[in-house]
Amino acid sequence: MSLFRRFASEETVQPRSETPPSISSPQSDADDAQRLRKAIGVHVAELLGEEDPEFVQDLVDAFCTSAHSLVAAVRGSDDLEEVGNVAHQLKGSAANVGLKEIQAAWARVESGTRSGDASVLGLELANAVEMTSRAATVLGSA
C-alpha cells in the first residue's frame, strides 16, 4: 500500500499507522518518489513559474537535508520553544515544495507550542515527524 496519494495537482503524505499494512518494496518507493517529484515540479512551476529540473532538484535536496536534521532535533523533545521553532521551519520547507499535508501537520504543532499546549508533543509531533521523515527518505532515495 502506498503512503502517498494524489489529490488534484498536489501529493500528500499520510502518517504510517501503528501497525504498517505491509513493508513497501523498493519499487513502490521509487514509484512514490517519481509521483512526488512530478507533483513538486508542478507546484514549483505554478508557484514560481520555474520549470528547470535542476532548480526543482535543488529544492527537493534542500527539503530532504533540512527535514532529516530538523526532525532529529525534535524527535522526543519536550521543549515547547525548540519544537515550535523547528515546526515553523519545517512548515515553511514543506510549503516550498508543495507538501500540503506535511505543512498542515507542522502548522498544528507550531500552533500548539505557541499557545503552550504540551499535548502537541505527543501524537501531533509524532505524526508530523513520521510524515516528514517518510517523505524525505523516499525523495532522497530517488
Phi, psi and chi 1 to 4 in degrees:
 res  aa     phi    psi   chi1   chi2   chi3   chi4
   1 MET       -  131.4  178.3  172.9  118.2      -
   2 SER   -78.2  142.7  173.7      -      -      -
   3 LEU   -90.3    2.4  -64.0  177.2      -      -
   4 PHE  -115.3  146.8  -58.5   97.5      -      -
   5 ARG  -142.6  155.9   59.9 -177.6  176.9  178.8
   6 ARG  -101.2  128.4 -175.6  101.8  169.0  130.4
   7 PHE  -125.8  117.3  -73.9  113.8      -      -
   8 ALA    47.5 -115.2      -      -      -      -
   9 SER  -107.8   18.5   66.7      -      -      -
  10 GLU  -129.4  150.3   65.1 -173.7   54.9      -
  11 GLU  -100.4  145.8  -76.2  -73.6  -28.5      -
  12 THR  -126.1  155.7   59.3      -      -      -
  13 VAL  -118.9  127.8 -178.2      -      -      -
  14 GLN   -98.2  144.7  -63.6  -59.4  -49.1      -
  15 PRO   -67.7  152.2   24.6  -31.6      -      -
  16 ARG   -72.2  148.8  -70.6 -174.0 -179.9  179.8
  17 SER   -76.4  169.7   63.0      -      -      -
  18 GLU   -57.7  -37.8  -69.6  -61.8  -42.2      -
  19 THR  -121.4  105.6   54.0      -      -      -
  20 PRO   -59.6  139.6  -14.3   21.9      -      -
  21 PRO   -65.5  -33.5   19.0  -25.8      -      -
  22 SER  -165.5  162.3   64.4      -      -      -
  23 ILE   -81.5  127.1  -62.9  174.5      -      -
  24 SER   -74.7  145.5   58.6      -      -      -
  25 SER   -83.6  159.6   69.3      -      -      -
  26 PRO   -57.7  -33.6  -23.9   31.8      -      -
  27 GLN   -65.8  -41.5 -176.9   59.7   40.2      -
  28 SER   -68.2  -35.4   66.9      -      -      -
  29 ASP   -63.0  -41.7  -80.3   -4.9      -      -
  30 ALA   -64.5  -41.2      -      -      -      -
  31 ASP   -64.0  -43.8  -67.9  -16.7      -      -
  32 ASP   -60.5  -44.7  -72.2  -17.8      -      -
  33 ALA   -62.7  -42.1      -      -      -      -
  34 GLN   -63.7  -46.2 -175.5  177.9   14.1      -
  35 ARG   -62.6  -42.4  -76.2 -168.0  -56.5  -85.7
  36 LEU   -66.3  -42.9 -160.3   50.4      -      -
  37 ARG   -62.8  -39.6  -76.4  178.7 -176.3  -81.9
  38 LYS   -62.7  -44.6 -177.3  177.2  178.9  179.7
  39 ALA   -64.0  -38.2      -      -      -      -
  40 ILE   -64.5  -42.1  -69.8  169.2      -      -
  41 GLY   -59.3  -42.9      -      -      -      -
  42 VAL   -63.7  -44.5  167.9      -      -      -
  43 HIS   -59.7  -47.8  168.4   77.3      -      -
  44 VAL   -63.7  -41.0  170.6      -      -      -
  45 ALA   -63.0  -42.4      -      -      -      -
  46 GLU   -69.5  -40.2  -71.1  173.9   -4.8      -
  47 LEU   -75.3  -46.0 -176.1   67.4      -      -
  48 LEU  -113.1   -9.0  -56.7  174.6      -      -
  49 GLY    71.6   17.9      -      -      -      -
  50 GLU  -103.9  121.5 -179.5   63.8   60.0      -
  51 GLU  -117.4   10.3  -64.5 -174.2   31.5      -
  52 ASP   -69.7  117.6  178.4   15.2      -      -
  53 PRO   -58.9  -32.5  -18.8   26.7      -      -
  54 GLU   -67.5  -38.3  -71.6 -178.4   30.7      -
  55 PHE   -64.0  -45.5  178.3   77.6      -      -
  56 VAL   -61.6  -42.7  172.8      -      -      -
  57 GLN   -61.6  -40.0 -177.6   60.2   47.1      -
  58 ASP   -61.6  -41.5  -72.2  -14.0      -      -
  59 LEU   -63.8  -43.6  -80.8  177.5      -      -
  60 VAL   -63.3  -45.1  168.4      -      -      -
  61 ASP   -61.0  -42.5  -69.7  -15.6      -      -
  62 ALA   -63.2  -41.0      -      -      -      -
  63 PHE   -61.1  -49.1  169.0   77.7      -      -
  64 CYS   -60.7  -46.1  -68.0      -      -      -
  65 THR   -62.6  -49.6  -59.8      -      -      -
  66 SER   -68.3  -37.6   67.5      -      -      -
  67 ALA   -61.5  -47.8      -      -      -      -
  68 HIS   -61.8  -45.7  -74.5  -57.2      -      -
  69 SER   -72.0  -39.5   63.6      -      -      -
  70 LEU   -70.8  -39.2  -69.7  169.6      -      -
  71 VAL   -61.6  -42.2  161.2      -      -      -
  72 ALA   -61.2  -33.0      -      -      -      -
  73 ALA   -69.4  -28.0      -      -      -      -
  74 VAL  -112.1   -5.8  -64.4      -      -      -
  75 ARG   -59.3  116.8 -167.7 -178.7  -60.1  -94.2
  76 GLY    77.0    8.9      -      -      -      -
  77 SER   -75.5  149.4  176.6      -      -      -
  78 ASP  -118.8   16.2   62.0   -4.4      -      -
  79 ASP   -93.6  103.7 -178.0  -25.2      -      -
  80 LEU   -57.8  -41.3  -78.3  176.1      -      -
  81 GLU   -66.3  -45.6 -175.5  175.7   -7.0      -
  82 GLU   -62.5  -46.9  176.0 -172.3   21.8      -
  83 VAL   -62.8  -40.1  171.6      -      -      -
  84 GLY   -62.6  -41.6      -      -      -      -
  85 ASN   -65.4  -43.7  -68.9  -24.6      -      -
  86 VAL   -67.0  -40.2  167.8      -      -      -
  87 ALA   -59.5  -40.9      -      -      -      -
  88 HIS   -61.7  -44.8  179.2   76.8      -      -
  89 GLN   -64.4  -45.2  -68.5  174.1   49.2      -
  90 LEU   -70.5  -31.9  -75.6  167.4      -      -
  91 LYS   -60.5  -46.5  177.0 -176.4   72.5  173.3
  92 GLY   -67.4  -40.4      -      -      -      -
  93 SER   -63.4  -42.9 -172.3      -      -      -
  94 ALA   -65.7  -38.1      -      -      -      -
  95 ALA   -64.0  -37.4      -      -      -      -
  96 ASN   -59.6  -33.4  -73.0  -20.6      -      -
  97 VAL  -104.7    5.9  -67.9      -      -      -
  98 GLY    79.2   23.4      -      -      -      -
  99 LEU   -89.8   82.0  -62.9  173.8      -      -
 100 LYS   -62.1  -40.9  -55.4  -88.8 -173.4 -147.8
 101 GLU   -69.1  -36.6  -64.7 -122.4  -11.5      -
 102 ILE   -68.5  -42.3  -66.8  173.6      -      -
 103 GLN   -57.1  -46.0  176.5 -173.5   -2.5      -
 104 ALA   -65.6  -38.4      -      -      -      -
 105 ALA   -62.9  -44.6      -      -      -      -
 106 TRP   -71.0  -30.2  -74.0  111.0      -      -
 107 ALA   -63.9  -39.8      -      -      -      -
 108 ARG   -65.0  -41.9  -72.0 -172.1  -62.1  -87.1
 109 VAL   -64.2  -47.0  171.8      -      -      -
 110 GLU   -60.1  -45.9  179.8 -175.3   21.8      -
 111 SER   -59.3  -44.7  176.3      -      -      -
 112 GLY   -63.3  -42.2      -      -      -      -
 113 THR   -67.8  -37.7   60.9      -      -      -
 114 ARG   -67.3  -28.7  -60.0  -62.8 -173.4 -133.5
 115 SER   -92.0    1.6   67.5      -      -      -
 116 GLY    81.8   16.7      -      -      -      -
 117 ASP   -87.2   97.0  179.6    5.9      -      -
 118 ALA   -67.3  -14.5      -      -      -      -
 119 SER   -64.1  -22.7   71.4      -      -      -
 120 VAL   -69.0  -11.6  -61.2      -      -      -
 121 LEU   -78.0   -3.8  -61.1  177.5      -      -
 122 GLY   -93.7 -111.7      -      -      -      -
 123 LEU   -64.1  -40.7 -172.4   56.5      -      -
 124 GLU   -59.1  -48.1  -72.3  -71.8  -13.1      -
 125 LEU   -65.4  -43.9  178.1   58.8      -      -
 126 ALA   -60.3  -42.5      -      -      -      -
 127 ASN   -65.2  -44.6  -78.7  -24.5      -      -
 128 ALA   -62.6  -42.7      -      -      -      -
 129 VAL   -62.2  -46.9  162.7      -      -      -
 130 GLU   -63.5  -46.8  180.0   61.9   29.2      -
 131 MET   -62.2  -43.2  -73.5 -169.7  -64.2      -
 132 THR   -66.8  -46.0  -55.3      -      -      -
 133 SER   -60.6  -44.3  -65.3      -      -      -
 134 ARG   -62.5  -47.6  173.7   78.5  174.5  130.2
 135 ALA   -62.7  -44.9      -      -      -      -
 136 ALA   -64.9  -38.1      -      -      -      -
 137 THR   -67.0  -47.4  -62.8      -      -      -
 138 VAL   -64.7  -45.5  167.5      -      -      -
 139 LEU   -65.6  -36.2  -76.5  167.6      -      -
 140 GLY   -75.3  -17.5      -      -      -      -
 141 SER   -88.8  -10.9   68.3      -      -      -
 142 ALA   -90.0      -      -      -      -      -
